[in-house]
Amino acid sequence: IFYPFLIAFIPKVIVENMDEPVLLIQFLIGSGIVVILLQAAISFCDSMKDHAYAVFRFCFFRLIDRKALLVPYDILSSQQFQDDYKFSVQFVDDIENGLQATMEHISKLLTNVGLFVLFLTSMTFVDRWIPLYVIALTVMDFSFLVAAQSFEGKHLPELKRLDNQLKTVELRARQAGQAKDIRMFHAAAFFGEMYKRAGDEKSVLVAKIQRKYRTGSIVRSVLGFLRDAGCYAYLIYLLYASKIGLGDFVFMIGIVINFSDNLAGVFMNLAAFTKDMISLRELKRLLKSPESGEDGEVPVPDTFESIRFEGVSYRYGNDQEYVLKDISFCINAGEQIGLVGLNGAGKTTLTLLLCGLLKPTGGKIFYNGIDIEQFSRKEYISLFSNVFQDINLLHFTIGENITGSSDGETWKRVETVLKTAGFERDLGERGTAASIGKTFDERGIDFSGGEKQKLAIARALYKNTAIFILDEPTSAMDPLAEERFVRNYKEIFSNRTSIFISHRLLNTKICDRILLIDHGRLVECGTHEALMKAKGLYYELFCAQQKSYGLI
């Protein structure tokens, strides 16, 4: 703060002490040492600043990633959270216009305010009209900047929407998984058209915003000229009228320049920080998202007896249409349940509600007669072992994927569960230490879809919980592997509670009971034999599949 003031003050002392050379030399040596020390301190702080900012940004990345890992699934899967997450990562990552720039604005604002107070006090001792004149023109200058920033802030949501579209197209265009579809279905032109359309919309909007800033810049240049010219003319008048001395004249010339720049800096950094507050609010909203495990306080019972849905309904976010409507059923310990229905019937959503990843929009779920809302969500989720329809294995070792640990001592059961799941691939000398994928290990293995499903089944078996949920666990397996798994299903899950979801009704007929979901409602429930005798929708679907397989 004192460095610019000192640079303006030194010429004043030189002019006023020209007739005392000894004193002047002593002052110049002393002030030179002070300037050198201040410059060294500034350089040191600048060198440390970049490192401090890098550490600061890294800490926020950790907070964002931690929140994504711990936030409840229903919040994580919402569009609001996904938008906030993408924006927050971009905001923290962007050095020029993101979180680091916000910290720069705060630092500069505090410096500008300190210098403003120092210069204002100094100028008032010489003449009170100059600071008032400078403040008035700077406020007018700032009003044009505020107008431009207000216009930009008004269109910020639209800019974000277009940026998301552009980034999505860019991401999809370079993903290996999308490359086959793009080339096979000649979609390159369509991708190009989408990118051009979003890019053109953004260009038009950015041009409008830049016009506002350009207009303000021209007006501000004129006001800046009037401000400086007016001050210099007034100071020359005061000098010739002998109202100030030559030392004060030189001092005021330096002060006016610095005062004008710092007052403009106060307004500009304040405006920039006000704009940054919009981004900071979105980052804060993400970091304030509730985390799993903080809901109830009742301990989860050690022994599983039953789980019951009572009038459960669910809809995603603000959607008007319910995915599930008034679902009621009970699953007892040791039962093997088949869950079937047409595509989009709500089967997967039902299992997500069952294992606590989603909360019902209406109705209640009871575990051993206790409302699951009374349990810690984290503890309740730990009761379930899931094989999800979309298999997502981490690019770590097989042992780490199945156990969730890098401690080899915990891998003793891994080979057993792999064998039970029907995984038969020869892993060579590395065994379960072989990596999945090549992200972290060039020798990693790219497994087929069916092999990934077996690894996912092995992971669920290793967890060995009270309830198993298997969502289309054999859809990618070859016919022989699928037949072996279904044949051994009863043995694998004997004395265990399981829910088997499948479109192949020949697979689920082995279950103790079958629940049929249609358009979000539970329409049929019973054994395979009972449902076939009822000759309802289940009978119709089963016969259709038998016919397609040539069994009837």
Protein Blocks (a to p, Z undefined) as FASTA:
>chain_A
ZZmmmmmmmmmmmmmmmmmmklmmmmmmmmmmmmmmmmmmmmmmmmmmmmmmmmmmmmmm
mmmmmmmmmpcfklmmpmklmmmmmmmmmmmmmmklmmmlmmmmmmmmmmmmmmmmmmmm
mmmmmomklmmmmmmmmmmmmmmmmmmmmmmmmmmmmmmmmmmmmmmmmmmmmpmklmmm
mmmnopmmmmmmmmmmmmmmmmmmmmmmmmmmmmmmmmmmmmmmmmmmmmmmmmmmmmmn
opacfklmmmmmmmmmmmmmmmmmmmmmmmmmmmmmmmmmmmmmmmmpccehilbmcdcd
fbdfbdcdehiacdehjbfbdfbghiacdddehiacdddddehilmmmmmmmmnopaccf
bdcddeehiafklpcfklmmmmpccddfbdcddfbdfklmmnopabfklmmmmmmmmmmn
opabdebjnlmmbcedjklomkbccddfklmmmmmmmmmmmnopabdcdehkllmpcfkl
mmmmmmmmmmmmgoiacddddfblklmmmpmbdcddeehiafbgcdfklmmmnopmklmm
mmmmmmmnopZZ
